[in-house]
Amino acid sequence: ARLDAAEAQVRAAPDAAERWRGLAAVYHGNGFAGEAIACYRHAIECAGDNATTGELHYLLAVAAEEAGDVETAETPLREALKRIPNAVPALLRAGDLRYKAGDADAAMVFYRAASVIDVNNSEALLALAREALRKEEDAIALELLDRLERAHPGHGSGSSLKAQLMERRGEYSQADAIRRQRRVRKDP
């Protein structure tokens, strides 16, 4: 029913970017990535160069990445970031794409930018902390994990990572305390 309604909206106004965006969202939400990608592209064409185009590029990138087409995702994501450079979700997705591509240094640039805009963003802080641990920069990792804990008490992945860091530093009792605290928070 939603698909039929969205298609009818597009037929009624085939040059309306928002109608194509709506149809793309229905396709995307129902797992039809190819159709969603085509509709997002058409929405971008209809929108021209206006304020919504950055968001449309971002949505196209999301659909392409979720469809497993990382190469297609990167171009609209770059375009989205040109148009809306402070968009934290786009920065995080760009970081994720770079990290998956094996370019951790480039990924960290995006995660750092996201953490500057949203200082309490758990995804950015966790990604930066993981990379600091990988590079054995324990003091930096600890500072980031402490920030994460202050902003998001009991953050599961952050607590696990901090416990691992404490073990690596030989602080086994603190690692155990973090794990006990985490178990207590999980129990009703």
N, C-alpha and C positions, 0 to 999 in steps of 0.2 A: 504494500500500500504506500509506504513512504517513497519507494523507488518510483512508482507510477506518478505520485504527486510531484516529485522532484523533476521527473522527465517532462511532465505537463508544464511545469513552471518554465523550463528551458524552452520548450516549444512556443510558449506564449511570448517570451522575450529572449530570442536567441543571441542577442548582443549584450545581455546583462551579465557582467562578470559574477555578481553575487548569486545569480541563479545557477551558473556553472559551478561555482564553489559549493553551493548546496548539494547539487547532484554528485559532485566529487566526494563530498563528505559522506553521503549515503553509500556510494560504492565503496569507499575506503572503510567505513564502519562495518560493512558486510563482507570484507575480505576480497573485494574485486580490485586488486591493486592496479592492473593494467588500465581498466576503465577509469579509475580515479586519477591516474597519472594523466591520461588524455584529457580529462575534464579540467584538471588544474591547469594544464598547459593552455587550454582554450580560454579559461577564465583570465589567465595572465594576458593573453592576446586581447581579450575584450576590455580589460582594465586599462591597458595602455600604461602610461607612466604616472600612476597616482599613488596615494598613500597606502592603499591596500595591497599593492603589488608585492611589497616585501614579505608580507604574511603569506601571500599565495605562493611565492617562491619557496618559503619555508615549508608549507604544507606539501608542495610537490616533492621536496627533498625527503620529507618524512615518509611519504607513500613509496617513493623509489627505494629508500633504504629498507623499509619493511618488506618490500618485494624482493630484496636481496640484490638490488642493482645499485651498488655503491658508486660506480662511476657516474651514473645518471644523477644520483643524489648530490654529488659534490658541486656540480655547476649551479643548480638553483640555490643551494645552501650558501655558496659564495655570494651570489646575487642578493639573497636575503640579508646577509650580513653587511653588504654595501649599503643597502637601503635602511636597515634597522640595526646599526652596529651594537647597540646596547641590549639586544634581545638575548637574555640569558638562556632560554631554551635552545636557540640557534647556536649560541656559543658552545653549550654543552654537547649538542649533537655533532658539531664540527670537531670538538675534542674527541668524542667517541669514534668518529670516522677515522680521524688521523691515528688514533691509538690502535684501532683494528687494522689499519694499513701498515702498522709497524713503525710509525713515526711518533714515538713518545714525546720527543722534544717539541714538535709542532702541536701535539695534543695539549701539552702543559701550558702553552701560550694561551690557548682557548680557555682552559680551565682556570688559569690565573685571571684572565679578563672577566670571566663569569664571577669569580670570587671577589673581585674588586667592586663590581656592580652590586652583587648580592653577597655581602660579607658572611652571611650565615647559610649559604646554599650548601646543603649536605652533599650533593653529587660532586660539586667542584672540590669541596674540602676533602672528601674521601679519595677522589682521584689524585689530588695533589699529595695527600698523605701516603697513598700506595706507592706513588712514584718516588717519594722521598725515602721510603723504606727500601725500595728496590735499589736505590743508589746508596743505601746505608747512611743516609743523612738523618740519623735518629733524632737529633734535637729539633730539626724542622718538622719531622713527622709527628713528634710528640706535641709540638705547639699547635699543629693543624688538628690533631685528634682532640686536644684539649678544647680548642675553639668549637669543634664539632659537638663535643659533649656539652659545653655550655649552651650552645644554640639548640641542640636536640638531645636532651638527656635520655640516656638509654638507647641511643641509636645502635641497633644490632650489629651492623657491619663495622661501625666505628669502634664499638666496644671490643669486638673480636680482634680487630687489628691492633688496638691498644694493648690487649692482653698478649698478643704475639710479640709486640715490641718490648713489653716488660720482660718477657721470657728471654728474648734475645739479649737484653741488657743484664740478665742474671737476677732480675727482681721478681723471683718466683712467687713470693707471698703477695705482692701487688697484682700479679697476673691472676692468681687464684681469687683474690678479692674482687677483681673486675668480673671474672666469670661467675662467682657466687652472686654478685649484685645483679648481673644479667639474668641469671636463673630466677631470682626473686621477683624481678620485674615481669618475667614471662608468666609466673604462676598467678592464678587469680586470687 
